[in-house]
Amino acid sequence: MRSVGASTREPLQLMSSPTLVIADYPVGYASGFGETLFNLFSGFPDEKLWSAHPGHLLAAAEKRRGHSVNLPSPRRPRALPNRLALTYYPFLKAHQSWATKRSVQRLRRVVEQHSIRNLLVIPVTPWILSAAISLHKECPKLNFVLFVMDDWQGHHESHRLPYSRRRRELLRQAVNRANTRFAVSREMASHYEEVYQNSWQVAHNAIRSNSIAIPNGERSRRNQVLLAGDINQFRFDAVLAFAEAIERHNLRNKRAIEFVVLGEVAEQHRAPLSRLDAVTLEDRQPHSICLEAMRAADLLYLPLAFSKSSARISRYSMPTKLPEYLATGKPVLFHAPFESALFQVAERYDLNPRLATIDPAALDGFIERWQTEPECIADRFSKASAALAREFDIDTLASSFQAAFN
């Protein structure tokens, strides 16, 4: 495993060659996925970058990079109720098979017309990964680069999808075809090196390490907690346990805490959170508004799920917001299983507060301490700065990432 360290130099001026990205979302899409790719391709020539993705998705207006290649969008009709989803499944599979063949034809033309030399593949949906592998079989001279952002087995387990032998073989083909392989965390890279017996590098979201805000003293109020991110099965049980602890605190005390969520909330998780007076649910916001909200909050909240079905996702993921949270200079609550890549970052740099439990008593105790105990701001600033410089510096990570596309 090769990870990257701190750097104070300017990004390397790499001789980039034409590159095609095949993924479920476009580079610059309004999600952690799109934001990470947007930042890692910082400085990459737009005229040499093509982003292939399902055509119904668009990059954020201020986050567009390169050229879009629209692929088919096989999906269940929105008007079809969830209870009828299984009846539509055979039709969806047939549509996906057609979409794979159609995508390979379209992508082959892009490769030939623009003299594409590199193929970056991010595995999420099986039919898209299948299309990427089929394209490489037809164009084997392409430099195949693989980037795993979500552990594929964990993705299937979290969504309760069958992780069939065919799907495992599909991923293994991608791993074996790749000349360069990136994992989103140290833990993921180490695990994959053991499983696949080949080398992996680490790449994830990052910022300029010297951009951390300098705290201007202890704030007298501590009454707003912010989660800037979506709520799905990858973090729901942690979020609900924490929100319920805030609700209990507010019932016991005159000084209320507001828990604000800026992001999409999965339909099945909205009702339990909406019932809590302490919780304010807002939709996804533009990146600039999210940054303003982070700077205004008293505590930034970064959770991952504790459930068994999400164990692999929690263990190997690296939340996109982590470097942006640290750069605000605000306190960040790391709320995740101890063995998770996220919690281990907090362990390496002694970043506090951090909690590796959803036990109600432990959560209640944390909130009381956060409300009453003083904090050493200089110590927090020093530790956050060290983490950003050593593991989340965009100049270093982007240079390492883009070196794969020379």
N, C-alpha and C positions, 0 to 999 in steps of 0.2 A: 504494500500500500504506500502510495506517495501522497503525502499531504503537503500543503504549502504554508509557509510562515509569513512573518511580517516583511514589509518592504517600504522603504521611504523613497525609492526611485520612481521615475516616471514609467508608465506602462511601456513594455517593449514594442517597438515598431515592427510588427510582424508582416511578412509578405503573404497576406491572406489570398486564398484561391476560392473560386465560386463554390458556394455551399448551399445545400438543400436540407432544410429541417423538416422532418415528418413527425407530426405529433397531434394530439387531440385538441390542442389549443394553439392559436397563433402566438408568435413572439410578441410580447407587449400586451397580451390579453389581461383584462382586469381581474387577476387572481395571483396567488403566490407563484403559480407555475409560469404565467406570462411575465411577471415582474422579474423573476429570477433569470429567465432567458434574456430579457431586455437588458439587464445589468451585465450579465456575463458577455454579451455581444457588444458591450460599450466600446466604441472606437472602430468596430468592424465596418468595412465599407458597405453602404447600403446597396450599391450596384452589384455586389457580389453575394448577396444573401437572399434566399428564397424560403418562404415559410409556408409549408403545405399543411392544411388543416380542414376539418369539416366546414363547408361554406357558410353555414348559418352563424358562425362565430366571427367576431371582429376584434381586432386589437383596439385598445383605448386610443382615442384621437391623439393624445399627446405622447403615446408610447409606441408608435409605429416604427418598425425597422424593416428595411428591405422590401421585397415584393411578395404579395400574397398569391398562393396557388390554392384555389378553392376545390375541395374534394367533395364527393357526395356526403350526405348527412342522414344515414339510416337511423331512425329512432322511432320510438312508439309515439303515435299521435297524442297530442296533449289532451284532446277531448276524451280519450279512452280512460275510463276509471282504473285505479290501481288493481281492483279486484278482478279485472279482465286481462291483466297484463300477461298471464301465462297463456291465455288463448291466442294472443297476438305473437307469442314468441316464435313459432315456426315461420311466420311471415317476416319477422324481423331478421331471423337468421338467413333467409333467402335473400333479403334486401342487402344484408351485409356481405354476402358472398358476391353479389353483383357489384357492390361498391368496391370491393377489393380489386376485382378485375378491371373495372373502369378506372380506378385510381392508378393502377400500375400503367395503364395505357397513357393516361394524362401525364404522369410523372416521367415516363420514358421520353415523352416529347420535350418536357422541360430540360431534362438532362442533356438531350442532344442539341436542342436549340441554343442553350446557354453554356455549353461546355462545362457542365457541373463536374467537380472533382471530388467533393466531399459530401457524405450523407450522414447527417446527425439524426438519430432515432431515439425517441423517448417513449418507452412502452407504457401504455395505459389500457386502451381498448384493443382486444385481440385482432379485430379485422384490420385495424390500421397497422399494427405490428406485422401482420401477415403480408400486407401490401408492401411494406418497406423491405421485408426479406425477399419477396418475389421480385421486386425491382432490383435488388442487389444480385440476385441470381441471373437476371438478364443483363446487368451491367456490373460484372464482378470486379472491374478495375476501380470502381468508386472506393474511396477511402471511407470505410464504415466506422462511425463513432457512435458509441452507445452511452446514454446518460439516464440512469435510473433515479428518478426523484421520489417515487413511492415504491416501496418493496412490492413486487408483483404478487407474490403469494399473500402478503398481508392485505393488499388491495382486494383480492378475491375473498379472503376470510372476512374482512370488515363488511363487505357488501353481500356476504353469504352467497357468493357465486361459486360454481364448481371449478376447482383448480385441477382440471383434468390432465391426463397424461399428455394429450395433444398440446395443451397450453403450456405445460412445463417444457415440452420439447421445443415449442416456438421460442420461448425465452432463451433456452440453451443454444439454439441456432444463432440468435442475435448475439449472444455473448461470444460464441466461437467465431463468428464472422468479423467481430469488431477488432480493429487495429488498436483503438484506444477506448478505454472504458472508464466512465465517471460514476461515482456513487455520491449521494447527497450528504453523507456523514462518514466519519471515521469508522463508526461501528458497522455501518452497512458495507463499506469497502473491505474491512477486515473479515467480515462474515462471507462475503462473496469470493474473496481470495481463497478462503478455506474450502468453499463449496465447489467452485469452478476451476481451481488450481491455475489461475492466471492473474495478471496484475491489474489493479484498479487504482485510480486517482480519486481525489475528493474535490467536488465543486458544489457550491451552494450560493445563495444570495449573499451580497456583500455591499458595503458602502465605502466611501473614502474614510480611512481610519482616523484621519485628523479632523473629522467634521463633528466630533462629539461636542454637544453643548456643555458649557461650563455652568454648573449649578450656582444659583445666586443666593444661597442660604436656605435654612429650614423654613418651610411654609407652615403657617399657623393652622391652616385647615387641612384635614385629611378626610374628604367626604366624597371623592369621585374615583371610581375604578373603571378603567377602560379596557375592553377587548376589541382590538381592531383586526377582525378576521371572521371567517364564516364559522358556523356551528353545524357540525355534521357528526357522524358516528366516530370520527377520529378524535373528538374531544368532548362529546356531549356529557358523559357521566361526570367528568371533572367540573365542567361549567355548572351543571345543575347542583352538584354538592356545594360548590363555592357560593353560588347565588342563594341557596337556601340558608347557608351560614350568615350571609349578609342580612337576609330577611329576619333571621332570629335576632341578630344584633340590633336591628332597627326596632324590633318589638320591645327589646329590653331597655333601649336608650333613647333619650330625646334627640341625640345627635345622629341624624340619619346618614347612611352611606348610599350613594347612587351607583348602580352597576350598569354601565352603558356598553352596548354591543353595536359596533359598526360592521355589518356584514350580513350575508344571507344566512337565514336559519332554516334548516331542512324542515319540511312540513310536519313531520312526525315529532319534531322536537320543539316546535313553537309553543304549543299549548301549555306544557309544564312550566316554561319560563314566563309566558305571558301572565300567568296567574300570580306571579310574585310582584308585589308593589315596588320592590327595590330595583327591578330590572327595567331598563328602557331599551327596546329593540329598534334599531334603525337599519336600513338597507345598506348595501355597499355604497361607499362614497368615493369621489375622486381622490387620487393619491394626495393631492395638496391639502384637502380637507382632513384626511386621516392624519397627516403630519401635524396640522394645527391642533387637532383633538389630542394627540399624544402629548404635545408640549403643554397642554392645558390641564391634563389629568394629574391626579395625585399619586396614582399607582397604576402601572401597566400590567396587564394580566396575560400570561402565556401558558395555556394548558394543553395537555395531551391526555387521551383516554386511558383509563385503568382497566377497562373491560377485557376479558380474555379474547374476544373476537378481534379486538384492535391491538393486540399485544405486539405483533410484528411491526405494524405501522408506527406505533408509539416508540418502539425500541430503535428503529432505524431512521426515522424522519428528522428533518431539521427545519423547523418553522421559518417561513420567509421573513416574518416580522422581527425575528430576534435581533439582527444588527441594527435595524431602524429603532427598535425599542431602546437598545443600549445607547445609541447615539443621541437620544433626547436628554440624557443626563438624569432621567427620572428613575425612581426605584421600579424594578421589574420583579413580579412574583412568578417564579418558575414552579409550575404545578404539574408534575408529571411523574410517572414511575421512575424509581431510582436508576434502573438499568437503561433508561432511554438515552439516546444521544443528546437530547436537549438538557436533561438533568446533569449529564456528565460534563457538559460545558460549564454549567454553574459550579459543579464540584471542582473542576480544574482551576477556576479562577476565584473560587470562594465567593461567588455572586449570591447576594442575599436580597430579599427573602427567598427561600425555596422550600417546597413541601412535596413529599413523595407519598401522599396518602389522601384518601377522600373520607377519612374518619371524621364524623361531625364534631367530636370534642376537640380534635386537633385543629380543625378549621376555625372553630369558635375561639380557641386560644390564640391562634395567629391573628385574627381580626382585632381582638382586644389588645394584643401587644402592639400591633401596627398603629392603633389609635392613640396609645399612651406612651410608648417608649421612644426616647430620642434616637437619632440616627447619626452616624459619622458620615457626613456627605463627602468629605475629601477621600475617605476610604472607598466609598462606592464609586466615585469618579475614577480613581486610580485603577481599580479592578476592571471596570467596564472598558477603560481605555486600553488596558493590556489585552483583554479578550478581542477587541476590535482589531488591534494592530497585528496580533499573532494569527488570527483565524478568519477574520471577516474583512480584510482589506481588498477592495475591488481591483486596485491596480495589479496586485499579485494574482488574485484568482482569475481575473479576466485574461491576463497574459498566459497563465498556465492553461486555461481552457482553450483559448484561441490558437495556441501552439499546435493543437491537434488538427487544424484546418489549413496548414501551410501548403 
